Amino acid sequence: KVELVTVIKKGHKMDEVEAAHSAAPAGDNIFARILREEIPTKFIYQDDQCVAFHDVAPQAPVHFLVIPRKPIAMLSDAEDADEQLLGHLMVVARKLAKEQGLDKGFRLVLNNGKHGAQSVYHLHLHVLGGRQMHWPPG
C-alpha cells in the first residue's frame, strides 16, 4: 500500500489532500521557479513546450512529471488553443515512459483543483510505473 505524500509547510506535516486544500490557485509556485531555473533541477527531457523531471517524493519505482512551459494553472483553465500543447505532453510522457523501461505499463495522473488533490497550481502530468498499479486509486 502506498502512503500519501507528505508536505511540510510552516512546520506542519500535511498529507496530499491537506496540501491541495492549502495550495494557492494563482501566483508563483515551485514549478514556475524550476522553469525560471531558480531551483536546480535535472531534466530528463526538455523542449520549447515542456520539461520533464523525476518527482522528489516518488510514489512508484519510476515517477516523473511532465509540465508545460506555458503557465496553465490546471486543466480546467486550459483553452481550446492549448490542444496541441496538451497532446504534446501526452506524447512526451509516452516516449519517456518507454525510455524509462516502463514496457509493462504505466499510469498517467493529472490532478485538477482541490477535490482532485492538486497541490501545485501549474498543470503537470504524473507518470508512474515500475510496479503493479491498483484500482481504484483513491
C-alpha atoms as an extended CHARMM CRD file, in Angstrom:
* protein
*
       138  EXT
         1         1  LYS       CA              0.0000000000        0.0000000000        0.0000000000  PROA      1               0.0000000000
         2         2  VAL       CA              1.3970000000        3.4090000000       -0.9700000000  PROA      2               0.0000000000
         3         3  GLU       CA              1.4140000000        6.1510000000        1.6520000000  PROA      3               0.0000000000
         4         4  LEU       CA              0.2860000000        9.6490000000        0.7680000000  PROA      4               0.0000000000
         5         5  VAL       CA              2.9560000000       12.2110000000        0.0240000000  PROA      5               0.0000000000
         6         6  THR       CA              3.6640000000       14.4480000000        2.9920000000  PROA      6               0.0000000000
         7         7  VAL       CA              4.4340000000       18.1080000000        2.6080000000  PROA      7               0.0000000000
         8         8  ILE       CA              5.9830000000       20.2600000000        5.3040000000  PROA      8               0.0000000000
         9         9  LYS       CA              4.5660000000       23.7640000000        5.2630000000  PROA      9               0.0000000000
        10        10  LYS       CA              5.2460000000       26.2470000000        8.0510000000  PROA      10              0.0000000000
        11        11  GLY       CA              6.4530000000       23.4690000000       10.3670000000  PROA      11              0.0000000000
        12        12  HSD       CA              3.3170000000       21.3290000000        9.9150000000  PROA      12              0.0000000000
        13        13  LYS       CA              3.3620000000       17.9830000000        8.1060000000  PROA      13              0.0000000000
        14        14  MET       CA              0.4450000000       17.6890000000        5.6920000000  PROA      14              0.0000000000
        15        15  ASP       CA             -0.8390000000       14.8370000000        3.5760000000  PROA      15              0.0000000000
        16        16  GLU       CA             -1.5320000000       15.4440000000       -0.1090000000  PROA      16              0.0000000000
        17        17  VAL       CA             -5.1930000000       16.3550000000        0.4500000000  PROA      17              0.0000000000
        18        18  GLU       CA             -4.3120000000       18.9390000000        3.1170000000  PROA      18              0.0000000000
        19        19  ALA       CA             -1.6260000000       20.3110000000        0.7930000000  PROA      19              0.0000000000
        20        20  ALA       CA             -4.1740000000       20.5950000000       -2.0220000000  PROA      20              0.0000000000
        21        21  HSD       CA             -6.6180000000       22.4650000000        0.1820000000  PROA      21              0.0000000000
        22        22  SER       CA             -3.9530000000       24.9240000000        1.3220000000  PROA      22              0.0000000000
        23        23  ALA       CA             -2.3760000000       25.4550000000       -2.1220000000  PROA      23              0.0000000000
        24        24  ALA       CA             -2.6840000000       28.8680000000       -3.7140000000  PROA      24              0.0000000000
        25        25  PRO       CA             -4.5420000000       28.5640000000       -7.0260000000  PROA      25              0.0000000000
        26        26  ALA       CA             -2.7080000000       31.5340000000       -8.5250000000  PROA      26              0.0000000000
        27        27  GLY       CA              0.7110000000       33.1190000000       -8.3480000000  PROA      27              0.0000000000
        28        28  ASP       CA              4.2160000000       31.8070000000       -8.0090000000  PROA      28              0.0000000000
        29        29  ASN       CA              4.8600000000       28.1190000000       -7.3260000000  PROA      29              0.0000000000
        30        30  ILE       CA              7.6810000000       25.6010000000       -7.2820000000  PROA      30              0.0000000000
        31        31  PHE       CA              7.2440000000       24.6500000000      -10.9540000000  PROA      31              0.0000000000
        32        32  ALA       CA              7.4320000000       28.2890000000      -12.0550000000  PROA      32              0.0000000000
        33        33  ARG       CA             10.6550000000       28.5890000000      -10.0590000000  PROA      33              0.0000000000
        34        34  ILE       CA             12.0220000000       25.4220000000      -11.6920000000  PROA      34              0.0000000000
        35        35  LEU       CA             11.1820000000       26.7880000000      -15.1520000000  PROA      35              0.0000000000
        36        36  ARG       CA             12.9470000000       30.0700000000      -14.3020000000  PROA      36              0.0000000000
        37        37  GLU       CA             15.9630000000       27.9650000000      -13.2000000000  PROA      37              0.0000000000
        38        38  GLU       CA             15.7870000000       29.3420000000       -9.6530000000  PROA      38              0.0000000000
        39        39  ILE       CA             15.6890000000       25.7720000000       -8.3300000000  PROA      39              0.0000000000
        40        40  PRO       CA             18.3260000000       23.4620000000       -9.8140000000  PROA      40              0.0000000000
        41        41  THR       CA             16.5750000000       20.5190000000      -11.4440000000  PROA      41              0.0000000000
        42        42  LYS       CA             17.9120000000       17.6650000000      -13.5380000000  PROA      42              0.0000000000
        43        43  PHE       CA             15.6020000000       17.4860000000      -16.5340000000  PROA      43              0.0000000000
        44        44  ILE       CA             15.1470000000       14.0930000000      -18.1630000000  PROA      44              0.0000000000
        45        45  TYR       CA             13.5990000000       15.9000000000      -21.1280000000  PROA      45              0.0000000000
        46        46  GLN       CA             13.1040000000       19.4510000000      -22.3250000000  PROA      46              0.0000000000
        47        47  ASP       CA             11.9930000000       21.2210000000      -25.4570000000  PROA      47              0.0000000000
        48        48  ASP       CA             10.4170000000       24.5730000000      -26.2920000000  PROA      48              0.0000000000
        49        49  GLN       CA              7.0000000000       23.4480000000      -24.9680000000  PROA      49              0.0000000000
        50        50  CYS       CA              7.6730000000       21.3730000000      -21.8580000000  PROA      50              0.0000000000
        51        51  VAL       CA             10.1340000000       19.8600000000      -19.4150000000  PROA      51              0.0000000000
        52        52  ALA       CA             10.1950000000       16.5640000000      -17.5120000000  PROA      52              0.0000000000
        53        53  PHE       CA             11.9440000000       15.5590000000      -14.3040000000  PROA      53              0.0000000000
        54        54  HSD       CA             11.7420000000       12.8970000000      -11.6000000000  PROA      54              0.0000000000
        55        55  ASP       CA              9.3670000000       13.5320000000       -8.6920000000  PROA      55              0.0000000000
        56        56  VAL       CA             11.1260000000       14.4220000000       -5.4120000000  PROA      56              0.0000000000
        57        57  ALA       CA              8.7000000000       12.1730000000       -3.4780000000  PROA      57              0.0000000000
        58        58  PRO       CA              8.2050000000        9.2090000000       -5.8290000000  PROA      58              0.0000000000
        59        59  GLN       CA              5.0820000000        7.0830000000       -5.3700000000  PROA      59              0.0000000000
        60        60  ALA       CA              6.3670000000        4.2890000000       -7.6210000000  PROA      60              0.0000000000
        61        61  PRO       CA              9.7820000000        2.9440000000       -8.6590000000  PROA      61              0.0000000000
        62        62  VAL       CA              9.5400000000        5.2900000000      -11.6620000000  PROA      62              0.0000000000
        63        63  HSD       CA              7.7120000000        8.5900000000      -11.0920000000  PROA      63              0.0000000000
        64        64  PHE       CA              8.3430000000       11.6420000000      -13.2110000000  PROA      64              0.0000000000
        65        65  LEU       CA              6.4550000000       14.7980000000      -14.0950000000  PROA      65              0.0000000000
        66        66  VAL       CA              5.8620000000       16.4190000000      -17.4670000000  PROA      66              0.0000000000
        67        67  ILE       CA              4.9980000000       20.1210000000      -17.2080000000  PROA      67              0.0000000000
        68        68  PRO       CA              4.3180000000       22.7230000000      -19.8670000000  PROA      68              0.0000000000
        69        69  ARG       CA              6.4410000000       25.8480000000      -20.0400000000  PROA      69              0.0000000000
        70        70  LYS       CA              3.2260000000       27.8160000000      -20.5390000000  PROA      70              0.0000000000
        71        71  PRO       CA              1.7770000000       28.7610000000      -17.1360000000  PROA      71              0.0000000000
        72        72  ILE       CA             -1.5870000000       26.9590000000      -17.1150000000  PROA      72              0.0000000000
        73        73  ALA       CA             -2.7700000000       26.5950000000      -13.5090000000  PROA      73              0.0000000000
        74        74  MET       CA             -4.9060000000       23.4930000000      -14.0830000000  PROA      74              0.0000000000
        75        75  LEU       CA             -6.5220000000       21.5490000000      -16.8900000000  PROA      75              0.0000000000
        76        76  SER       CA             -9.8690000000       23.2720000000      -16.3940000000  PROA      76              0.0000000000
        77        77  ASP       CA             -8.1040000000       26.5940000000      -17.1320000000  PROA      77              0.0000000000
        78        78  ALA       CA             -6.7000000000       25.3320000000      -20.4510000000  PROA      78              0.0000000000
        79        79  GLU       CA             -8.2010000000       26.8120000000      -23.5990000000  PROA      79              0.0000000000
        80        80  ASP       CA             -9.0660000000       25.2500000000      -26.9400000000  PROA      80              0.0000000000
        81        81  ALA       CA             -5.8970000000       26.8750000000      -28.3110000000  PROA      81              0.0000000000
        82        82  ASP       CA             -3.8860000000       24.6470000000      -25.9110000000  PROA      82              0.0000000000
        83        83  GLU       CA             -4.9890000000       21.4540000000      -27.6750000000  PROA      83              0.0000000000
        84        84  GLN       CA             -1.6410000000       20.8970000000      -29.4190000000  PROA      84              0.0000000000
        85        85  LEU       CA              0.3110000000       21.5580000000      -26.2170000000  PROA      85              0.0000000000
        86        86  LEU       CA             -1.8230000000       19.1600000000      -24.1720000000  PROA      86              0.0000000000
        87        87  GLY       CA             -1.3630000000       16.4620000000      -26.8070000000  PROA      87              0.0000000000
        88        88  HSD       CA              2.3720000000       17.1230000000      -26.8320000000  PROA      88              0.0000000000
        89        89  LEU       CA              2.5510000000       16.4870000000      -23.0660000000  PROA      89              0.0000000000
        90        90  MET       CA              0.9690000000       13.0580000000      -23.6090000000  PROA      90              0.0000000000
        91        91  VAL       CA              3.3430000000       12.1970000000      -26.4620000000  PROA      91              0.0000000000
        92        92  VAL       CA              6.3650000000       13.2190000000      -24.3560000000  PROA      92              0.0000000000
        93        93  ALA       CA              5.0330000000       11.1340000000      -21.4400000000  PROA      93              0.0000000000
        94        94  ARG       CA              4.7110000000        8.0870000000      -23.7250000000  PROA      94              0.0000000000
        95        95  LYS       CA              8.2160000000        8.4880000000      -25.1560000000  PROA      95              0.0000000000
        96        96  LEU       CA              9.8030000000        8.9690000000      -21.7270000000  PROA      96              0.0000000000
        97        97  ALA       CA              7.8920000000        6.0120000000      -20.2690000000  PROA      97              0.0000000000
        98        98  LYS       CA              9.4700000000        3.8430000000      -22.9640000000  PROA      98              0.0000000000
        99        99  GLU       CA             12.9340000000        5.3080000000      -22.2790000000  PROA      99              0.0000000000
       100       100  GLN       CA             12.4540000000        4.6700000000      -18.5430000000  PROA      100             0.0000000000
       101       101  GLY       CA             11.7320000000        0.9790000000      -19.2440000000  PROA      101             0.0000000000
       102       102  LEU       CA              8.0120000000        1.0060000000      -18.4820000000  PROA      102             0.0000000000
       103       103  ASP       CA              7.2470000000       -1.6420000000      -21.1180000000  PROA      103             0.0000000000
       104       104  LYS       CA              4.7170000000       -3.4610000000      -18.8910000000  PROA      104             0.0000000000
       105       105  GLY       CA              2.6010000000       -0.3460000000      -18.4410000000  PROA      105             0.0000000000
       106       106  PHE       CA              2.3350000000        2.9030000000      -16.5290000000  PROA      106             0.0000000000
       107       107  ARG       CA             -0.2390000000        5.2930000000      -15.1010000000  PROA      107             0.0000000000
       108       108  LEU       CA             -0.8160000000        8.9120000000      -16.0690000000  PROA      108             0.0000000000
       109       109  VAL       CA             -2.2720000000       11.1850000000      -13.3810000000  PROA      109             0.0000000000
       110       110  LEU       CA             -3.4050000000       14.7610000000      -13.8120000000  PROA      110             0.0000000000
       111       111  ASN       CA             -4.9070000000       16.2780000000      -10.6580000000  PROA      111             0.0000000000
       112       112  ASN       CA             -7.2930000000       19.1980000000      -11.1950000000  PROA      112             0.0000000000
       113       113  GLY       CA             -8.3430000000       21.5490000000       -8.3930000000  PROA      113             0.0000000000
       114       114  LYS       CA             -8.8520000000       20.9710000000       -4.6810000000  PROA      114             0.0000000000
       115       115  HSD       CA            -11.1280000000       17.9400000000       -4.9820000000  PROA      115             0.0000000000
       116       116  GLY       CA             -8.6710000000       16.4530000000       -7.4650000000  PROA      116             0.0000000000
       117       117  ALA       CA             -5.9200000000       16.8640000000       -4.8150000000  PROA      117             0.0000000000
       118       118  GLN       CA             -3.9070000000       19.3190000000       -6.9270000000  PROA      118             0.0000000000
       119       119  SER       CA             -1.2120000000       20.7140000000       -4.6400000000  PROA      119             0.0000000000
       120       120  VAL       CA              0.7720000000       22.7880000000       -7.1740000000  PROA      120             0.0000000000
       121       121  TYR       CA             -1.2090000000       25.0990000000       -9.4220000000  PROA      121             0.0000000000
       122       122  HSD       CA              0.8270000000       24.6500000000      -12.5750000000  PROA      122             0.0000000000
       123       123  LEU       CA             -0.5760000000       21.9300000000      -14.8170000000  PROA      123             0.0000000000
       124       124  HSD       CA              1.5390000000       18.7970000000      -14.5010000000  PROA      124             0.0000000000
       125       125  LEU       CA              1.2520000000       15.2160000000      -15.6380000000  PROA      125             0.0000000000
       126       126  HSD       CA              2.4850000000       12.4680000000      -13.2990000000  PROA      126             0.0000000000
       127       127  VAL       CA              3.8410000000        9.3200000000      -14.9580000000  PROA      127             0.0000000000
       128       128  LEU       CA              4.0970000000        6.3720000000      -12.5500000000  PROA      128             0.0000000000
       129       129  GLY       CA              5.3090000000        2.8510000000      -13.2530000000  PROA      129             0.0000000000
       130       130  GLY       CA              7.6400000000        0.0330000000      -12.3800000000  PROA      130             0.0000000000
       131       131  ARG       CA              5.0760000000       -1.7760000000      -10.2060000000  PROA      131             0.0000000000
       132       132  GLN       CA              1.5300000000       -3.0820000000      -10.4360000000  PROA      132             0.0000000000
       133       133  MET       CA             -0.9690000000       -0.2470000000      -10.0760000000  PROA      133             0.0000000000
       134       134  HSD       CA             -4.2800000000       -0.8360000000       -8.3120000000  PROA      134             0.0000000000
       135       135  TRP       CA             -7.8260000000        0.4020000000       -8.8810000000  PROA      135             0.0000000000
       136       136  PRO       CA             -9.4760000000        2.4590000000       -7.5960000000  PROA      136             0.0000000000
       137       137  PRO       CA             -6.5480000000        4.8070000000       -6.9590000000  PROA      137             0.0000000000
       138       138  GLY       CA             -8.1090000000        6.6640000000       -4.0310000000  PROA      138             0.0000000000
